[in-house]
């Protein structure tokens, strides 16, 4: 068995560049950043609405994790990228509902000047499988 495995699912959007949705290496799954592309339509239907974008981003991450054999509870680290930290409160509420678990993951949140396709939020994560 190869020490690393590409994770790919049609339930999350195809990458918009030369990268994989996720890589499984040992007991870890490294999920690439997800943006609010609706995988069924292959387009962003909620551009500019940080609440709807965040919900779609987390749905996409959940689909990639599931394809790799992981659950939300397996996530140990996330990074949130926002184009405006004034949106932090909204994103944090949705994020906390999504990770409504006893031991939420470690996290970083940073403001960036821009994100692919003009979105307001991108999130990546790392999961650990027991």
C-alpha positions in Angstrom: 0.0 0.0 0.0 1.3 3.5 -0.9 2.2 5.7 2.0 -0.2 8.3 0.7 -3.6 8.1 -1.0 -5.5 10.7 -3.0 -9.0 11.4 -1.7 -11.5 12.3 -4.4 -15.3 12.6 -4.3 -17.9 14.0 -6.6 -19.8 15.2 -3.6 -17.3 18.1 -3.3 -16.2 20.4 -6.0 -13.3 19.5 -8.2 -10.1 21.4 -7.4 -9.7 24.7 -9.2 -6.0 24.1 -9.6 -3.3 21.5 -9.6 -4.0 19.9 -6.2 -6.1 17.1 -4.6 -9.3 17.5 -2.6 -7.3 15.7 0.2 -4.4 13.3 0.8 -4.5 10.5 3.3 -1.1 9.8 4.7 -0.9 7.2 7.5 -3.6 8.0 10.0 -4.0 11.6 8.8 -6.2 13.2 6.2 -5.0 16.6 4.9 -8.0 18.4 3.3 -7.2 21.2 0.8 -9.0 24.5 1.3 -12.6 24.4 0.3 -14.6 27.4 -1.1 -18.3 27.7 -1.7 -18.6 25.9 -5.0 -21.8 23.8 -5.2 -20.5 20.5 -6.5 -23.8 19.6 -8.1 -23.7 22.8 -10.3 -19.9 23.4 -10.3 -20.6 27.0 -9.5 -20.8 29.4 -6.6 -24.5 30.3 -6.1 -24.0 32.4 -2.9 -21.1 34.6 -3.8 -20.9 37.6 -1.4 -23.1 36.0 1.3 -20.6 35.0 4.0 -23.2 32.9 5.9 -24.2 30.8 2.9 -20.7 30.6 1.7 -19.5 29.2 5.1 -22.3 26.6 5.1 -21.3 25.4 1.7 -17.6 25.3 2.5 -18.3 23.2 5.6 -20.6 20.8 3.6 -17.8 20.4 1.0 -15.2 19.7 3.8 -17.6 17.1 5.3 -18.0 15.3 2.0 -14.2 15.1 1.5 -13.7 13.9 5.0 -16.4 11.2 4.5 -14.8 10.1 1.3 -11.5 9.6 3.2 -13.3 7.6 6.0 -13.3 10.4 8.5 -16.0 12.2 10.5 -16.2 15.7 11.8 -15.1 14.4 15.2 -11.8 13.3 13.7 -10.8 16.9 12.7 -7.9 18.0 14.8 -6.9 21.3 13.1 -8.6 23.9 10.8 -7.5 27.1 9.2 -10.1 29.7 8.2 -9.2 32.3 5.6 -11.4 35.4 5.5 -11.2 38.4 3.2 -12.7 40.6 6.0 -12.3 39.8 9.7 -15.5 41.8 10.3 -17.2 38.5 9.2 -15.5 36.5 11.9 -18.6 36.6 14.3 -20.9 35.2 11.6 -18.4 32.5 10.4 -17.6 31.6 14.0 -21.3 30.9 14.9 -21.7 28.6 11.9 -18.4 26.9 12.5 -19.3 26.3 16.2 -22.6 24.8 15.2 -20.8 22.5 12.7 -18.2 21.4 15.2 -20.7 21.0 18.0 -18.5 18.3 19.6 -16.9 17.9 23.0 -13.4 18.6 21.8 -13.5 21.0 18.9 -10.3 21.1 16.7 -7.4 23.5 17.1 -7.9 26.5 14.7 -6.3 29.5 13.1 -8.2 32.3 11.5 -6.5 34.8 9.2 -7.5 37.7 7.1 -6.3 37.6 3.5 -6.4 40.1 0.7 -8.3 37.9 -1.6 -9.5 34.3 -2.3 -10.1 32.2 -5.4 -13.2 33.2 -7.5 -13.8 36.2 -5.3 -15.2 34.2 -2.3 -15.2 35.6 1.2 -14.2 32.4 3.1 -12.0 29.3 2.6 -11.4 26.6 5.2 -9.0 23.7 5.2 -8.5 21.0 7.8 -6.5 18.0 9.1 -8.2 14.9 10.5 -6.7 12.0 12.5 -8.1 8.5 12.2 -7.6 6.2 15.2 
